[in-house]
Amino acid sequence: MIAGQESAVAFFMLTTRALEGRYVLNLAKIGEYDIA
């Protein structure tokens, strides 16, 4: 792989994990509201 491609893939993976984290946090918030 070219170094540029590696950094692009790493950046994509990081942003994907960040989006997943936000999604999980949003689900947790919704769950809290449902329980309350």
ABEGO torsion letter per residue (X at the ends): XBAAAAAAAAAAAAAAAAAAAAAAAAAAAAAAAAAX
